[in-house]
Amino acid sequence: MLKVLGCVYSAPTFTEQHLVINGCSDMLHQIFGKEGAGFHARSALGFAALPTGAAVEVEAIFEVGAG
């Protein structure tokens, strides 16, 4: 796991997108651990709209080892 980008549909005055994306980071830590493979950089941004009316969209970049 290298990086997570969390996009949160939110009002202009909402400033706690990072708290919404904590759930994603918590889940990834449960799967991969908090250190090593589960450690990742993260960004959380607010958006006025997301595709198909989604409340949250998450993009993740993984490093995959050979064999």
Secondary structure as UniProt FT lines:
FT   STRAND          3..9
FT   TURN            12..13
FT   HELIX           17..32
FT   HELIX           36..38
FT   STRAND          41..47
FT   HELIX           51..53
FT   STRAND          56..61
//
